[in-house]
């Protein structure tokens, strides 16, 4: 995905139960396609930890053992310029501490 198709958000809120952090990663998977469907179905049926990069290039480990990220989608296809032909998605969770900054991360 290009960097302009996703958003990283982490919002701290306080309630009677204490502090919590609402974490979400939103994006667009371009073009509705049967090629993506199997992967999307797997993502929708599992719980996840997510490594997300924010707009500053910093990496965050999102999700906790008792607060996994949940993947949800919305599929649209349209004619207007504002309609992206694809699947919008959100990974989201509410965790009891902020996300963890990752400084040494290597993917093979």
C-alpha positions as CSV (number, residue, x, y, z in Angstrom):
1,X,0.0,0.0,0.0
2,X,1.1,3.5,-0.6
3,X,1.5,5.6,2.5
4,X,-1.4,7.9,1.7
5,X,-3.9,5.1,2.0
6,X,-3.6,4.4,5.7
7,X,-3.8,6.2,9.0
8,X,-2.3,5.3,12.4
9,X,-4.2,6.7,15.4
10,X,-3.7,6.3,19.2
11,X,-5.9,8.2,21.5
12,X,-5.7,8.2,25.3
13,X,-8.9,8.4,27.3
14,X,-9.7,8.4,31.0
15,X,-12.8,7.0,32.7
16,X,-13.7,5.7,36.1
17,X,-11.9,2.5,35.3
18,X,-8.7,4.4,34.6
19,X,-6.6,5.2,31.5
20,X,-7.0,3.4,28.2
21,X,-5.6,3.8,24.7
22,X,-7.8,3.5,21.6
23,X,-5.5,2.2,18.9
24,X,-6.6,2.0,15.2
25,X,-4.9,1.5,11.9
26,X,-7.2,2.3,8.9
27,X,-6.5,1.9,5.3
28,X,-7.6,0.9,1.8
29,X,-6.9,-2.3,-0.1
30,X,-7.2,-1.1,-3.7
31,X,-9.7,-2.7,-6.2
32,X,-12.3,-5.3,-5.2
33,X,-10.8,-8.6,-6.3
34,X,-11.2,-12.3,-5.8
35,X,-7.4,-12.4,-5.5
36,X,-7.6,-10.6,-2.1
37,X,-10.7,-12.3,-0.7
38,X,-9.0,-15.3,0.9
39,X,-6.5,-13.1,2.7
40,X,-9.2,-10.7,3.8
41,X,-11.4,-13.6,5.2
42,X,-8.5,-14.9,7.2
43,X,-7.7,-11.4,8.6
44,X,-11.4,-11.0,9.6
45,X,-11.5,-14.4,11.5
46,X,-8.4,-14.0,13.6
47,X,-7.0,-11.7,16.4
48,X,-3.7,-9.9,15.7
49,X,-0.7,-8.0,17.0
50,X,0.2,-5.3,14.4
51,X,3.4,-3.5,13.7
52,X,2.4,-0.1,12.3
53,X,4.5,2.8,11.0
54,X,3.2,6.3,11.8
55,X,3.6,9.4,9.6
56,X,6.9,10.1,11.3
57,X,8.4,6.8,10.3
58,X,8.3,5.4,13.9
59,X,7.2,1.7,14.4
60,X,4.6,0.8,17.0
61,X,3.7,-2.7,18.3
62,X,-0.1,-2.5,18.6
63,X,-2.2,-4.9,20.6
64,X,-1.6,-6.7,23.9
65,X,-2.1,-10.3,25.1
66,X,-5.5,-9.3,26.6
67,X,-6.3,-6.7,23.9
68,X,-5.7,-8.1,20.5
69,X,-6.3,-6.0,17.3
70,X,-9.5,-6.9,15.5
71,X,-9.7,-6.5,11.7
72,X,-13.0,-5.2,10.1
73,X,-13.8,-4.3,6.5
74,X,-16.2,-2.4,4.3
75,X,-16.2,-3.0,0.6
76,X,-17.3,-0.3,-1.9
77,X,-17.2,0.2,-5.6
78,X,-18.4,3.4,-7.2
79,X,-18.2,5.9,-10.1
80,X,-17.5,9.1,-8.2
81,X,-14.0,10.5,-7.7
82,X,-14.5,10.3,-3.9
83,X,-15.3,6.6,-4.1
84,X,-12.2,4.4,-3.9
85,X,-12.8,1.1,-5.6
86,X,-11.7,-1.2,-2.9
87,X,-11.9,-2.5,0.6
88,X,-11.5,-0.1,3.5
89,X,-10.2,-1.8,6.7
90,X,-9.6,-1.1,10.3
91,X,-7.4,-2.9,12.8
92,X,-8.6,-1.6,16.3
93,X,-8.3,-2.4,20.0
94,X,-8.6,-0.7,23.4
95,X,-5.5,-1.4,25.5
96,X,-4.5,-0.5,29.0
97,X,-1.1,1.0,28.1
98,X,0.3,2.9,25.1
99,X,1.7,1.1,22.1
100,X,5.4,0.1,22.3
101,X,7.9,1.9,20.1
102,X,10.1,-0.5,18.2
103,X,13.6,0.6,17.5
104,X,15.2,-2.6,16.1
105,X,12.9,-4.3,13.6
106,X,14.0,-6.5,10.7
107,X,11.9,-8.4,8.3
108,X,13.4,-11.1,6.1
